[in-house]
């Protein structure tokens, strides 16, 4: 907390004037082109590894970067915060892109791998159910343990949450019409590498010069 307050003091004294015009413009309204769904983990610093600026991203963060899947039995899902942000991003901000971002050494995924039934905290135990299919998929195909399993499940979880997004008509319809694109990222904290997910191929490729150009080429023709 001391570091936070000292940082605010430093911002006020040394950096406020440098960004004052930017925030004055943003005060008139926001127009981000990405709805960014990330883990609450303090190490997932998208402003650092993606060099984003204020106003670039509409962000929601939670433990495990989960998205509550649509259920026809519930008009309003039990975990409605994520869906409320999704609705706002689509209907009010008209974002053309949604990113689900996972990361290495994810504590939520680690707890899931160790067994949801072992978690004493009731809300966390319930919340982690949104990632169980990712765990089942990994364990049905390969036997791993420790950090390797956690990272494999974390990657599979990014793909799973992209599928959860497509369970909503608002998302599926816009994707079908070419008005919305879904993306998956995975951040390797130790090596500071960022990977791009292919939902169709179910693989992750490191975003180097070649992959970066390939992704950029896929974005040509976007409206914003």
Residue pairs with C-beta under 8 A, 6 or more apart in sequence:
19 54
22 53
22 54
22 55
23 54
26 54
26 55
30 55
30 58
30 93
31 55
31 93
32 55
32 56
32 57
32 58
32 93
32 95
33 56
33 95
33 96
33 97
33 224
34 56
34 57
34 58
34 95
34 97
34 98
34 99
35 57
35 58
35 59
35 60
35 85
35 86
35 89
35 90
35 93
35 95
35 97
35 98
35 99
36 46
36 57
36 58
36 59
36 60
36 98
36 99
36 101
37 59
37 60
37 61
37 65
37 67
37 82
37 98
37 99
37 100
37 101
37 161
38 44
38 46
38 59
38 60
38 61
38 65
38 101
39 61
39 62
39 63
39 64
39 65
39 101
39 102
39 103
39 106
39 108
40 61
40 62
40 63
41 103
41 106
41 107
43 103
43 189
44 61
44 101
44 103
44 187
44 189
46 52
46 57
46 59
46 101
47 53
49 187
49 192
49 194
50 194
58 85
58 88
58 89
58 93
58 95
60 81
60 82
60 85
62 81
62 82
62 127
63 107
63 108
63 124
63 127
63 128
64 106
64 108
64 109
64 112
64 127
64 128
64 130
64 131
64 157
65 100
65 101
65 102
65 157
65 158
65 161
66 82
66 108
66 127
66 130
66 131
66 157
66 161
66 164
67 82
67 83
67 86
67 100
67 130
67 161
67 164
67 165
68 77
68 78
68 79
68 80
68 82
68 83
68 130
68 164
69 130
69 163
69 164
69 167
70 77
70 164
70 167
70 168
70 169
71 77
76 83
77 83
79 127
79 130
83 168
86 98
86 165
86 168
86 170
86 171
87 170
89 95
89 98
90 170
90 171
90 174
90 180
91 170
95 180
96 179
96 180
96 181
96 222
96 223
96 224
97 180
97 181
97 182
97 183
97 222
98 165
98 171
98 180
98 181
98 182
98 183
99 182
99 183
99 184
99 185
100 158
100 161
100 162
100 165
100 182
100 183
100 184
100 185
101 158
101 184
101 185
101 186
101 187
102 109
102 154
102 155
102 157
102 158
102 184
102 185
102 186
102 187
103 154
103 186
103 187
103 188
103 189
104 147
104 150
104 151
104 154
104 186
104 187
104 188
104 189
104 190
105 147
105 150
105 151
105 189
105 190
106 150
106 154
108 128
108 131
109 131
109 134
109 150
109 153
109 154
109 157
110 150
111 119
111 124
111 128
112 128
112 131
112 132
112 135
112 153
113 135
113 149
113 150
113 153
116 125
116 128
116 129
116 132
117 125
119 125
119 128
130 161
130 164
131 153
131 157
131 160
133 160
134 153
134 154
134 156
134 157
134 159
134 160
135 153
135 156
137 156
137 160
138 144
138 149
138 152
138 153
138 156
142 152
144 152
154 186
155 186
155 195
155 197
155 204
158 184
158 185
158 186
158 197
159 184
159 197
159 199
159 202
162 182
162 184
162 197
162 199
163 199
165 171
165 182
166 172
166 175
166 182
171 180
171 182
174 180
175 181
175 182
179 223
181 219
181 222
182 199
183 196
183 197
184 196
184 197
184 199
184 204
185 194
185 195
185 196
185 197
186 194
186 195
186 197
186 204
187 193
187 194
187 195
188 194
188 195
193 206
193 207
194 206
194 207
195 204
195 205
195 206
195 207
196 204
196 205
196 206
196 207
196 211
196 215
197 203
197 204
198 204
198 205
205 211
207 215
